[in-house]
Amino acid sequence: MSTASDEGAGKKVVLAYSGGLDTSTVTRWLVERGWEVVCLTVDVGFLDADPDLEKRALAAGATRLIVEDAKDMFAHYFVLPALAAGAIYEERYPLATALARPLIAKLLVDVAKAEGAQAVAHGCTGKGNDQVRFDVSVAALAPDLTILAPVREWELTTRPAEIAYAKEHGIPIRETTESPYSTDENLWGRSIEAGVLEDPWLEPPGDVYQWTRSVAEAPDKPEFVEVTFEKGIPVALDGDEIGPVALIERMHELAGRHGVGRIDMVENRLVGIKSREIYEAPAATALREAHLALETLTLSKPQQRLKRRLAQDYADLIYDGLWFTAHHQDLAAYVRSTQRHVSGVVRLRLHKGTVTAVGRRSPRSLYQLSLATYDEGDQFDQGAARGFIELWGLPVRVQAGSQLLQQPNNPLHIAAGEDKPQ
């Protein structure tokens, strides 16, 4: 790793470029220090059409702009494996932004190698998680590349200073005043932070949300949708087989219309601080509910319990920027094994901000009506229960007779009202 102020004369750097104020300013700042800058914009979904994107990059001093459509790669290799794993950070966050970073890092490395660049760069601050995700991922994929992060070291410490710098250098930026929020969007979700959201006591203003309707504005009648899975991967909606990007986009519209997927949380950042975050993830929220419902049919009790414990490890490694690690390879192999029978259909009800699995079926279901029913056709041998209970309770009776019932003031006596604590 190096500092961006190191002499860059005769050297080339590939910059992760969004086209906003930060990365446009970073482009010029690097050029002024002798770097030849190639800008890379990666479309991982919901990238607004910007006819001036290339013009702005070139005006900032870049030699060229490369735009990579990575939606299919993002959905297939990052989003759907995370869905199958049940990866949710701190029980709330579907990891949309975190999942995109290792993919962008991989593409930065690919372009750097193709361009003969000596470095890659990003516009992350020294306060957030994304700097870690980029730096660690690049180091894992190409340890020989220098990683530059100008925002961590430059003198432009405020947004007005960046705006003044951009105007001074003739960069046609769109921002003229400080935006109230910092946002990031991709196929799997939208994150919003900063501004009034930094006070965790205040309810988020309505203008924070763009993808989901409020409960008050959502339809009064529920809507139902059937999701078909094959080996833990959603492949169809209402029987219509479509690709993963189109499926996620369609579920995004359905769930968002009913106000599903709003998340307001205080999370623990990797760098050690707590941060109030707002997320919109309608498709992720709905598909997660469907996937969990199907797993209740197709996984045994110990499989479900172990998988849900390991899901937290999976979520942590994504959040912490450890996608390209041996630990991830091991967890991913386990997840794939658990999903080999997770095939079937789940019917979801979307209504007033909630998503509920109201039906599920699978050709590999472990649920058997003949064993579960209390009506005619019951094939469960209730007479076998007596012997089972005798053996199951044997160690309890032995320990109670030898130890627990012999000691005064033990919890069993107190719970029975036979004694009181001294």
C-alpha positions as CSV (number, residue, x, y, z in Angstrom):
1,M,0.0,0.0,0.0
2,S,1.2,3.5,-0.7
3,T,0.1,7.1,-0.3
4,A,-1.5,9.0,-3.2
5,S,1.0,11.8,-2.8
6,D,3.9,9.5,-3.9
7,E,5.4,10.5,-7.2
8,G,3.2,9.1,-9.9
9,A,5.1,10.4,-13.0
10,G,5.0,7.8,-15.7
11,K,2.7,5.5,-13.7
12,K,-0.9,4.5,-14.4
13,V,-3.8,4.1,-11.9
14,V,-7.3,2.7,-12.3
15,L,-9.8,4.6,-10.2
16,A,-13.2,3.3,-9.1
17,Y,-15.3,6.1,-10.5
18,S,-18.9,7.0,-9.6
19,G,-19.0,10.3,-11.4
20,G,-19.8,12.3,-8.3
21,L,-18.0,15.1,-6.6
22,D,-15.6,12.9,-4.6
23,T,-14.3,10.7,-7.4
24,S,-14.2,13.5,-10.0
25,T,-12.1,15.5,-7.6
26,V,-9.9,12.5,-6.8
27,T,-9.3,12.1,-10.6
28,R,-7.8,15.6,-10.9
29,W,-5.9,15.4,-7.6
30,L,-4.1,12.3,-8.8
31,V,-3.4,13.8,-12.3
32,E,-1.8,16.7,-10.6
33,R,0.6,14.3,-8.8
34,G,1.7,12.8,-12.1
35,W,-0.6,9.8,-12.3
36,E,-2.2,8.7,-15.6
37,V,-5.8,8.0,-14.5
38,V,-8.1,5.5,-16.1
39,C,-11.6,5.7,-14.6
40,L,-13.8,2.6,-14.1
41,T,-17.5,2.8,-13.5
42,V,-19.2,-0.5,-12.5
43,D,-22.9,-0.9,-13.0
44,V,-24.2,-3.3,-10.3
45,G,-27.8,-2.1,-10.7
46,F,-29.8,1.1,-10.5
47,L,-27.0,3.1,-12.0
48,D,-28.7,6.3,-13.3
49,A,-28.1,7.1,-16.9
50,D,-25.6,10.0,-17.0
51,P,-24.9,11.3,-20.5
52,D,-22.1,13.5,-19.1
53,L,-20.3,10.8,-17.2
54,E,-17.4,10.4,-19.7
55,K,-17.3,14.1,-20.3
56,R,-16.9,14.8,-16.6
57,A,-14.2,12.1,-16.2
58,L,-12.2,13.5,-19.2
59,A,-12.6,17.1,-18.0
60,A,-11.1,16.0,-14.6
61,G,-8.1,14.7,-16.4
62,A,-8.7,11.0,-17.0
63,T,-7.3,9.5,-20.2
64,R,-10.4,7.3,-20.6
65,L,-13.5,6.0,-19.0
66,I,-14.5,2.3,-18.9
67,V,-18.0,1.4,-18.0
68,E,-18.6,-2.2,-17.0
69,D,-22.1,-3.8,-16.9
70,A,-21.7,-6.2,-14.0
71,K,-25.3,-6.8,-13.0
72,D,-25.4,-10.4,-14.1
73,M,-22.1,-11.2,-12.4
74,F,-23.2,-9.4,-9.2
75,A,-26.5,-11.3,-9.0
76,H,-25.1,-14.7,-9.9
77,Y,-21.8,-14.8,-8.0
78,F,-22.4,-12.5,-5.0
79,V,-26.1,-11.8,-4.3
80,L,-27.6,-15.3,-4.7
81,P,-24.8,-17.1,-2.8
82,A,-25.4,-14.7,0.1
83,L,-29.1,-15.3,-0.1
84,A,-28.6,-19.1,0.0
85,A,-26.2,-18.6,3.0
86,G,-28.8,-16.5,4.9
87,A,-26.2,-13.8,5.3
88,I,-27.7,-10.9,7.2
89,Y,-25.5,-8.6,9.2
90,E,-26.6,-8.0,12.8
91,E,-30.0,-9.7,12.0
92,R,-31.1,-6.7,9.9
93,Y,-28.8,-5.6,7.0
94,P,-28.8,-7.7,3.8
95,L,-25.3,-6.5,2.9
96,A,-26.1,-4.9,-0.4
97,T,-23.2,-2.3,-0.5
98,A,-20.8,-4.7,1.2
99,L,-21.5,-7.4,-1.4
100,A,-20.7,-5.1,-4.3
101,R,-17.3,-4.0,-3.1
102,P,-15.4,-7.2,-3.7
103,L,-16.8,-7.4,-7.2
104,I,-15.7,-3.8,-7.9
105,A,-12.3,-4.6,-6.5
106,K,-12.0,-7.6,-8.8
107,L,-12.9,-5.5,-11.8
108,L,-10.4,-2.9,-10.7
109,V,-7.7,-5.5,-10.6
110,D,-8.7,-7.0,-14.0
111,V,-8.7,-3.6,-15.7
112,A,-5.4,-2.7,-14.0
113,K,-3.8,-5.8,-15.4
114,A,-5.2,-5.2,-18.9
115,E,-4.1,-1.5,-18.9
116,G,-0.6,-2.3,-17.4
117,A,-1.4,-0.1,-14.4
118,Q,0.8,0.0,-11.3
119,A,-2.0,1.1,-8.9
120,V,-5.7,1.2,-8.2
121,A,-7.6,3.9,-6.3
122,H,-10.9,4.6,-4.7
123,G,-12.7,7.5,-3.1
124,C,-13.5,6.1,0.3
125,T,-12.9,8.0,3.5
126,G,-10.9,6.7,6.4
127,K,-14.0,6.5,8.6
128,G,-16.1,3.9,6.8
129,N,-16.1,0.2,6.0
130,D,-15.7,0.4,2.2
131,Q,-12.0,1.4,2.4
132,V,-11.3,-1.9,4.2
133,R,-13.3,-3.9,1.7
134,F,-11.5,-2.4,-1.3
135,D,-8.0,-2.5,0.2
136,V,-8.2,-6.1,1.5
137,S,-9.9,-7.5,-1.6
138,V,-7.3,-5.9,-3.9
139,A,-4.4,-7.1,-1.7
140,A,-5.8,-10.6,-1.9
141,L,-6.2,-10.6,-5.7
142,A,-3.1,-8.6,-6.7
143,P,-0.7,-7.9,-3.8
144,D,1.7,-6.3,-6.3
145,L,-0.6,-3.4,-7.0
146,T,-0.3,-0.2,-5.1
147,I,-3.6,1.0,-3.5
148,L,-4.3,4.7,-3.4
149,A,-7.0,6.3,-1.2
150,P,-6.6,10.1,-1.6
151,V,-9.6,11.0,0.6
152,R,-7.8,9.5,3.5
153,E,-4.9,12.0,3.2
154,W,-5.7,15.0,1.1
155,E,-6.2,18.6,2.2
156,L,-9.8,18.8,1.0
157,T,-11.4,18.0,4.3
158,T,-14.8,19.5,3.6
159,R,-17.4,19.3,0.8
160,P,-17.2,23.1,0.1
161,A,-13.4,22.7,-0.3
162,E,-14.0,19.9,-2.8
163,I,-16.5,22.0,-4.7
164,A,-14.1,25.0,-4.8
165,Y,-11.3,22.7,-6.0
166,A,-13.5,21.3,-8.8
167,K,-14.6,24.8,-10.0
168,E,-11.0,26.0,-9.9
169,H,-10.0,23.1,-12.2
170,G,-12.9,23.4,-14.5
171,I,-14.5,20.1,-13.6
172,P,-18.3,20.2,-14.5
173,I,-19.7,18.8,-11.3
174,R,-23.4,18.5,-10.5
175,E,-23.2,19.3,-6.8
176,T,-23.3,22.9,-5.8
177,T,-24.4,22.5,-2.2
178,E,-23.9,19.9,0.4
179,S,-26.3,17.0,0.0
180,P,-28.2,16.1,3.1
181,Y,-27.6,12.3,2.7
182,S,-24.9,9.9,1.5
183,T,-26.4,7.1,-0.5
184,D,-25.4,4.0,-2.4
185,E,-27.6,1.8,-4.6
186,N,-27.3,-1.5,-6.3
187,L,-29.5,-4.4,-7.4
188,W,-29.7,-5.8,-3.8
189,G,-30.4,-2.6,-1.8
190,R,-30.0,1.0,-1.1
191,S,-28.2,2.6,1.8
192,I,-28.7,6.1,3.2
193,E,-26.7,7.8,6.0
194,A,-25.6,11.2,7.3
195,G,-27.6,14.4,7.7
196,V,-30.4,14.3,10.2
197,L,-30.1,10.5,10.2
198,E,-27.0,10.9,12.5
199,D,-29.4,11.5,15.4
200,P,-30.7,8.0,16.2
201,W,-33.6,9.5,18.2
202,L,-35.2,11.2,15.1
203,E,-37.5,9.3,12.8
204,P,-36.2,9.3,9.2
205,P,-37.9,11.9,7.1
206,G,-40.1,10.6,4.3
207,D,-37.7,11.9,1.6
208,V,-35.1,9.4,2.7
209,Y,-37.1,6.6,1.0
210,Q,-37.2,6.2,-2.8
211,W,-37.8,2.5,-3.4
212,T,-40.6,1.7,-0.9
213,R,-44.0,3.2,-0.2
214,S,-45.0,4.1,3.3
215,V,-47.5,1.8,5.1
216,A,-50.1,4.6,4.8
217,E,-49.6,4.8,1.0
218,A,-49.3,1.0,0.4
219,P,-52.3,-0.8,-1.1
220,D,-55.1,-1.8,1.2
221,K,-55.4,-5.3,-0.3
222,P,-52.5,-7.8,0.0
223,E,-50.7,-9.2,-3.0
224,F,-49.5,-12.7,-3.4
225,V,-46.5,-14.0,-5.3
226,E,-45.1,-17.5,-5.7
227,V,-41.3,-17.9,-5.7
228,T,-39.7,-21.1,-7.2
229,F,-36.3,-22.2,-5.9
230,E,-33.9,-24.7,-7.3
231,K,-31.1,-25.8,-4.9
232,G,-31.6,-22.6,-2.8
233,I,-31.6,-20.2,-5.8
234,P,-34.8,-18.4,-6.9
235,V,-35.5,-19.1,-10.6
236,A,-39.1,-18.1,-11.2
237,L,-41.9,-15.8,-10.0
238,D,-45.5,-17.0,-10.4
239,G,-44.2,-19.8,-12.6
240,D,-42.4,-17.5,-15.0
241,E,-38.8,-18.6,-15.2
242,I,-36.5,-15.6,-15.6
243,G,-32.9,-14.7,-15.0
244,P,-31.6,-13.5,-11.6
245,V,-31.4,-9.8,-12.5
246,A,-34.9,-9.7,-13.9
247,L,-36.3,-11.7,-11.0
248,I,-34.7,-9.4,-8.4
249,E,-35.9,-6.3,-10.3
250,R,-39.5,-7.7,-10.5
251,M,-39.5,-8.6,-6.8
252,H,-38.1,-5.2,-6.0
253,E,-41.1,-3.5,-7.7
254,L,-43.7,-5.9,-6.1
255,A,-42.3,-5.7,-2.5
256,G,-41.5,-2.0,-2.7
257,R,-45.0,-1.2,-3.8
258,H,-46.3,-2.7,-0.5
259,G,-43.7,-0.9,1.7
260,V,-41.6,-4.0,2.3
261,G,-37.9,-3.7,3.0
262,R,-37.4,-0.6,5.1
263,I,-34.6,-1.0,7.7
264,D,-33.6,1.5,10.4
265,M,-30.7,0.3,12.5
266,V,-27.7,1.3,14.5
267,E,-24.9,-1.0,13.4
268,N,-21.4,-1.7,14.5
269,R,-18.9,-0.6,11.8
270,L,-15.7,-2.5,11.3
271,V,-13.6,0.5,12.2
272,G,-15.0,0.4,15.7
273,I,-17.8,3.1,15.7
274,K,-21.5,2.8,15.8
275,S,-23.4,4.2,12.8
276,R,-27.1,4.9,12.3
277,E,-28.0,3.4,8.9
278,I,-31.2,3.4,6.8
279,Y,-31.6,0.7,4.2
280,E,-34.2,-0.1,1.5
281,A,-34.1,-3.7,0.4
282,P,-37.5,-4.8,-0.8
283,A,-36.3,-7.7,-3.0
284,A,-33.8,-9.0,-0.5
285,T,-36.3,-8.9,2.4
286,A,-39.0,-10.8,0.4
287,L,-36.7,-13.4,-1.1
288,R,-35.0,-14.0,2.3
289,E,-38.4,-14.8,3.8
290,A,-39.2,-17.2,1.0
291,H,-35.9,-18.9,1.3
292,L,-36.2,-19.4,5.1
293,A,-39.7,-20.8,4.7
294,L,-38.5,-23.4,2.1
295,E,-35.6,-24.4,4.4
296,T,-38.0,-25.2,7.2
297,L,-39.4,-27.9,4.9
298,T,-36.2,-29.3,3.5
299,L,-33.5,-29.1,6.2
300,S,-33.4,-31.2,9.3
301,K,-33.3,-29.6,12.7
302,P,-29.5,-29.8,13.2
303,Q,-28.9,-28.6,9.7
304,Q,-31.1,-25.5,10.3
305,R,-29.5,-24.7,13.6
306,L,-25.9,-25.1,12.4
307,K,-26.6,-23.2,9.2
308,R,-28.1,-20.3,11.0
309,R,-25.2,-20.0,13.4
310,L,-22.7,-20.1,10.5
311,A,-24.8,-17.5,8.6
312,Q,-23.6,-14.9,11.1
313,D,-20.0,-15.8,10.3
314,Y,-20.8,-15.6,6.6
315,A,-22.4,-12.2,7.1
316,D,-19.4,-10.9,9.1
317,L,-16.9,-11.9,6.5
318,I,-18.8,-10.1,3.8
319,Y,-19.2,-7.0,6.0
320,D,-15.6,-7.1,7.0
321,G,-14.2,-7.3,3.5
322,L,-13.0,-10.9,3.7
323,W,-14.8,-12.3,0.6
324,F,-11.5,-13.5,-1.1
325,T,-10.4,-15.8,1.8
326,A,-10.1,-19.5,2.5
327,H,-12.6,-19.1,5.3
328,H,-15.2,-18.0,2.7
329,Q,-14.4,-20.9,0.5
330,D,-15.0,-23.3,3.3
331,L,-18.3,-21.7,4.4
332,A,-19.5,-21.5,0.8
333,A,-18.8,-25.2,0.3
334,Y,-20.9,-26.0,3.4
335,V,-23.8,-23.7,2.2
336,R,-23.8,-25.3,-1.2
337,S,-24.1,-28.8,0.4
338,T,-27.1,-27.6,2.6
339,Q,-28.9,-26.3,-0.5
340,R,-28.9,-29.5,-2.6
341,H,-32.5,-30.3,-1.6
342,V,-33.8,-26.7,-1.1
343,S,-36.1,-26.8,-4.1
344,G,-39.8,-26.0,-4.3
345,V,-42.3,-23.1,-4.2
346,V,-43.1,-20.6,-1.5
347,R,-46.2,-18.3,-1.6
348,L,-45.7,-14.9,-0.1
349,R,-48.2,-12.3,1.0
350,L,-47.1,-8.7,0.7
351,H,-49.2,-6.3,2.7
352,K,-48.6,-3.0,4.5
353,G,-44.9,-3.2,5.0
354,T,-44.9,-6.9,5.8
355,V,-43.9,-10.1,3.9
356,T,-45.2,-13.4,5.2
357,A,-44.8,-16.9,3.9
358,V,-48.3,-18.3,3.7
359,G,-47.6,-21.5,1.7
360,R,-44.7,-23.7,0.9
361,R,-44.2,-27.1,-0.9
362,S,-41.2,-29.1,-2.1
363,P,-40.7,-32.5,-3.8
364,R,-37.9,-33.0,-1.2
365,S,-40.0,-32.0,1.8
366,L,-39.3,-33.6,5.2
367,Y,-42.9,-32.8,6.2
368,Q,-45.2,-35.8,6.0
369,L,-48.9,-35.3,6.5
370,S,-49.4,-38.9,7.5
371,L,-47.1,-38.4,10.5
372,A,-48.2,-34.8,11.4
373,T,-52.0,-35.1,11.1
374,Y,-54.4,-35.7,14.0
375,D,-57.2,-36.7,11.7
376,E,-57.8,-40.0,9.8
377,G,-54.8,-41.4,8.1
378,D,-52.5,-40.8,11.1
379,Q,-49.7,-43.3,10.8
380,F,-47.7,-42.2,13.8
381,D,-47.3,-44.9,16.4
382,Q,-48.2,-43.0,19.6
383,G,-47.5,-46.2,21.7
384,A,-43.8,-45.8,20.8
385,A,-43.7,-42.5,22.7
386,R,-43.7,-44.1,26.1
387,G,-40.5,-46.0,25.6
388,F,-38.9,-42.9,24.0
389,I,-39.8,-40.7,27.0
390,E,-38.5,-43.4,29.4
391,L,-35.1,-43.4,27.7
392,W,-35.0,-39.6,27.1
393,G,-35.8,-38.8,30.7
394,L,-33.4,-41.4,32.2
395,P,-30.4,-39.2,32.9
396,V,-32.7,-36.5,34.3
397,R,-34.2,-38.9,36.8
398,V,-30.8,-40.3,37.8
399,Q,-29.3,-36.9,38.4
400,A,-32.3,-35.6,40.3
401,G,-32.4,-38.7,42.6
402,S,-28.6,-38.6,43.3
403,Q,-27.9,-34.9,43.5
404,L,-30.6,-32.3,42.9
405,L,-33.2,-33.5,45.3
406,Q,-30.7,-34.1,48.1
407,Q,-29.4,-30.5,48.4
408,P,-31.3,-27.8,50.4
409,N,-32.3,-24.5,48.8
410,N,-31.9,-25.9,45.3
411,P,-33.9,-24.3,42.5
412,L,-36.2,-27.3,42.3
413,H,-37.4,-27.0,45.9
414,I,-37.7,-23.2,45.6
415,A,-39.7,-23.4,42.4
416,A,-42.0,-25.9,44.1
417,G,-42.5,-23.5,47.1
418,E,-40.9,-25.9,49.5
419,D,-38.2,-23.6,50.6
420,K,-37.2,-20.0,50.4
421,P,-33.8,-18.5,49.8
422,Q,-32.0,-17.4,52.9
